[in-house]
Amino acid sequence: MSRKALWTVFALLVLVAGGVAAWYLLAPDAPNLAAPSSSGAGYVLTAHDRTLGNPKAKVVLIEYAAPSCPVCAAFNAQTFPQFKQNYVDTGKVYYVFRVFPIRADDGTAEKIARCLPADKYLGFIDLLFRNQPLWDVENGVTDVHGGLIKVGRIAGMSADQIDKCMNNPDEDKIINTVAADGDAKYHIAGTPTLVLDGVTLGSRFFSYDELSKSLDAELAKKK
C-alpha cells in the first residue's frame, strides 16, 4: 500500500476511534492552527505545538512520531536524552513534537495526553513510549483501552477522567489536520520523521551520532 493510501486509512481510523480530547487549558476554544506563534523557512509553529527549549534558538527540529511506534520508542530511549542534554538544554535547538498517527490507538493516546497541562504533555508521551507493552497491539495487547487506562493512572489520572478524554471529540480535526499538513509539507513515509529547519531528514531511526552531525552542520550555517 502506498504512503498516501496508508495516510488516508490512518486518518479515517483516527476519526472512527471515538474522538480526541481537547486540552482543557485551551477550552472552550480549540487551538487555531492557522495562527503562527513563530515561523522560519519551511515551517510554521503554532500554540498547539508541544515544545522544549529556547524559542529563540537558531535551529528548530520537529519530530513527527506515533505513540505506538516501536522505532519512535527506541529513538526516545536511545537518542533523545543525549540530544536534549547537548542541544535543547544548552539553547542551541528548539524541539517541537507532533503526533502522526499510524493507527487509531495513536489518536486515542494523543487524546489522553492533550488532557494534561502543557508542561506534563511530553512527560506523558515518554510514559506511553516506555510502557508500550501495556497498551500497544504490537506487543500482543488485546485490551488497548484497559492498557491506556493503566498508563493514564500512572500519570495520576482517574479512570473516569481518562475515559472522558478518550470520548471527547473536540480535537478530532486537529489531529488529522496536523498529520495531513505534515504529510503534505514533508512527505512523511513513516515514524519517526525528523524535520530540521523545514527540511526533512528522513523517516526512520536516527542514532545520536547521526543526528548530531546534521545539527552541527545546520548550526554552523547560522554563525
C-alpha positions as CSV (number, residue, x, y, z in Angstrom):
1,M,0.0,0.0,0.0
2,S,1.4,3.4,-0.9
3,R,2.2,6.1,1.7
4,K,-0.7,8.3,0.6
5,A,-3.1,5.3,0.8
6,L,-1.8,4.5,4.2
7,W,-2.3,8.0,5.4
8,T,-5.9,8.0,4.1
9,V,-6.6,4.9,6.1
10,F,-4.9,6.2,9.2
11,A,-6.8,9.5,9.1
12,L,-10.1,7.6,8.9
13,L,-9.1,5.3,11.7
14,V,-8.4,8.3,14.0
15,L,-11.9,9.7,13.3
16,V,-13.5,6.3,13.9
17,A,-11.6,5.9,17.2
18,G,-14.1,7.9,19.2
19,G,-12.8,11.5,19.2
20,V,-9.9,13.4,20.7
21,A,-9.9,15.2,24.0
22,A,-9.4,19.0,23.9
23,W,-6.5,20.1,26.0
24,Y,-8.5,21.5,28.9
25,L,-6.3,24.6,29.4
26,L,-7.4,25.8,26.0
27,A,-11.1,25.0,26.5
28,P,-13.7,26.1,25.3
29,D,-11.8,27.2,22.2
30,A,-9.8,24.7,20.2
31,P,-6.3,25.9,19.1
32,N,-6.2,27.9,15.9
33,L,-3.7,26.1,13.7
34,A,-3.7,28.9,11.2
35,A,-2.3,31.4,13.7
36,P,1.5,31.0,13.9
37,S,3.5,31.6,17.1
38,S,6.7,31.7,15.1
39,S,8.0,30.6,11.7
40,G,11.0,30.1,9.5
41,A,11.9,28.9,6.1
42,G,9.8,25.7,5.5
43,Y,8.0,25.6,8.9
44,V,5.3,27.3,10.9
45,L,4.9,26.7,14.7
46,T,1.6,27.3,16.5
47,A,0.3,27.4,20.0
48,H,-0.9,23.8,19.6
49,D,2.7,22.5,19.3
50,R,4.4,21.0,22.3
51,T,8.0,22.1,22.6
52,L,11.2,22.1,24.6
53,G,14.0,24.6,24.8
54,N,14.6,28.2,23.8
55,P,12.1,29.5,21.2
56,K,14.8,31.9,20.0
57,A,17.3,29.0,19.3
58,K,18.9,29.3,15.9
59,V,17.8,25.8,14.8
60,V,14.3,24.1,15.0
61,L,13.9,20.4,15.0
62,I,10.4,19.0,14.5
63,E,9.7,15.3,15.3
64,Y,6.6,13.6,13.9
65,A,6.0,10.4,15.9
66,A,3.3,7.9,16.8
67,P,3.0,6.8,20.4
68,S,2.6,3.1,19.4
69,C,5.7,3.2,17.1
70,P,8.5,0.9,18.4
71,V,11.1,2.8,16.4
72,C,9.9,6.1,17.9
73,A,10.2,4.5,21.4
74,A,13.8,3.4,20.5
75,F,14.6,6.9,19.4
76,N,13.1,8.3,22.6
77,A,15.1,6.0,24.8
78,Q,18.4,5.8,22.9
79,T,18.9,9.2,21.2
80,F,16.6,11.8,22.7
81,P,18.2,12.1,26.2
82,Q,21.6,12.9,24.9
83,F,20.1,15.2,22.2
84,K,18.1,17.0,24.8
85,Q,21.1,17.4,27.1
86,N,23.5,18.7,24.5
87,Y,21.3,20.7,22.2
88,V,18.0,21.6,23.7
89,D,19.1,22.3,27.3
90,T,22.0,24.4,26.0
91,G,19.7,26.6,24.0
92,K,21.1,25.5,20.6
93,V,18.0,23.8,19.3
94,Y,14.2,24.4,19.8
95,Y,12.5,21.0,19.8
96,V,8.9,20.5,18.6
97,F,6.9,17.3,18.9
98,R,3.9,16.4,16.8
99,V,1.8,13.2,16.7
100,F,1.5,11.5,13.3
101,P,-0.9,8.5,13.9
102,I,-0.2,5.2,12.3
103,R,-3.2,3.6,13.8
104,A,-6.4,4.6,15.7
105,D,-4.8,3.8,19.0
106,D,-2.3,6.6,18.5
107,G,-5.1,9.1,18.2
108,T,-6.6,7.7,21.4
109,A,-3.3,8.1,23.2
110,E,-3.0,11.6,22.0
111,K,-6.4,12.4,23.4
112,I,-5.3,11.5,26.8
113,A,-2.0,13.5,26.5
114,R,-3.9,16.6,25.4
115,C,-6.0,16.4,28.6
116,L,-2.9,17.1,30.7
117,P,-1.3,20.5,31.3
118,A,1.1,21.6,28.6
119,D,4.1,21.1,30.9
120,K,3.1,17.5,31.5
121,Y,2.4,16.5,27.9
122,L,5.8,15.4,26.8
123,G,6.3,13.5,30.0
124,F,3.2,11.5,29.2
125,I,4.4,10.8,25.7
126,D,7.6,9.5,27.2
127,L,5.4,7.3,29.5
128,L,3.5,6.0,26.5
129,F,6.7,5.1,24.7
130,R,8.2,3.4,27.7
131,N,5.1,1.4,28.5
132,Q,4.1,0.2,25.0
133,P,3.9,-3.4,26.3
134,L,1.0,-2.3,28.5
135,W,-1.2,-1.0,25.6
136,D,0.3,-1.5,22.1
137,V,-1.2,-4.2,20.0
138,E,2.3,-4.9,18.5
139,N,3.1,-6.3,21.9
140,G,0.2,-8.7,21.9
141,V,-2.1,-6.5,23.9
142,T,-5.8,-7.2,23.2
143,D,-7.3,-4.7,25.6
144,V,-5.9,-1.4,24.4
145,H,-8.4,0.6,26.3
146,G,-7.5,-1.1,29.6
147,G,-3.9,-0.6,28.8
148,L,-4.2,3.1,28.2
149,I,-6.2,3.4,31.5
150,K,-3.2,1.8,33.3
151,V,-0.8,4.3,31.7
152,G,-3.1,7.2,32.4
153,R,-3.4,6.2,36.0
154,I,0.4,6.1,36.3
155,A,0.3,9.8,35.2
156,G,-2.2,10.5,38.1
157,M,-5.5,10.5,36.2
158,S,-8.6,8.6,37.3
159,A,-10.2,6.0,35.0
160,D,-13.2,8.3,34.6
161,Q,-11.0,11.2,33.6
162,I,-9.2,9.1,31.0
163,D,-12.5,7.8,29.5
164,K,-13.8,11.4,29.2
165,C,-10.6,12.3,27.4
166,M,-10.9,9.4,25.0
167,N,-14.5,10.2,24.2
168,N,-14.3,14.0,23.8
169,P,-14.4,14.7,20.0
170,D,-13.1,18.3,20.2
171,E,-9.6,17.5,18.8
172,D,-10.5,15.0,16.1
173,K,-10.0,17.5,13.3
174,I,-6.8,18.9,14.9
175,I,-5.1,15.5,15.0
176,N,-5.9,14.9,11.4
177,T,-5.0,18.5,10.3
178,V,-1.6,18.3,12.0
179,A,-0.8,15.0,10.4
180,A,-2.2,15.9,6.9
181,D,-0.3,19.1,7.0
182,G,2.9,17.3,8.0
183,D,2.4,14.8,5.2
184,A,1.8,17.4,2.6
185,K,4.8,19.5,3.6
186,Y,7.3,16.9,4.5
187,H,6.2,13.7,2.7
188,I,6.2,11.6,5.8
189,A,6.9,8.0,4.9
190,G,6.9,6.6,8.5
191,T,7.7,7.5,12.1
192,P,9.7,9.0,13.5
193,T,10.2,11.7,10.8
194,L,12.6,14.5,11.7
195,V,12.4,17.9,10.1
196,L,15.4,20.2,10.6
197,D,14.7,23.9,9.8
198,G,12.0,23.0,7.5
199,V,13.9,20.2,5.6
200,T,13.0,16.5,6.1
201,L,16.0,14.5,7.3
202,G,14.1,11.2,6.9
203,S,11.5,8.8,8.3
204,R,13.5,6.3,10.4
205,F,15.6,5.8,13.5
206,F,18.4,8.3,14.0
207,S,21.4,7.5,16.2
208,Y,22.7,10.3,18.3
209,D,25.9,10.5,16.3
210,E,24.0,10.8,13.0
211,L,21.6,13.4,14.4
212,S,24.4,15.4,16.0
213,K,26.2,15.7,12.7
214,S,23.1,17.1,11.0
215,L,22.5,19.5,13.8
216,D,26.1,20.7,13.9
217,A,26.1,21.3,10.2
218,E,22.9,23.3,10.4
219,L,24.2,25.3,13.4
220,A,27.4,26.1,11.6
221,K,25.3,27.8,8.9
222,K,23.8,30.2,11.5
223,K,27.1,31.6,12.9
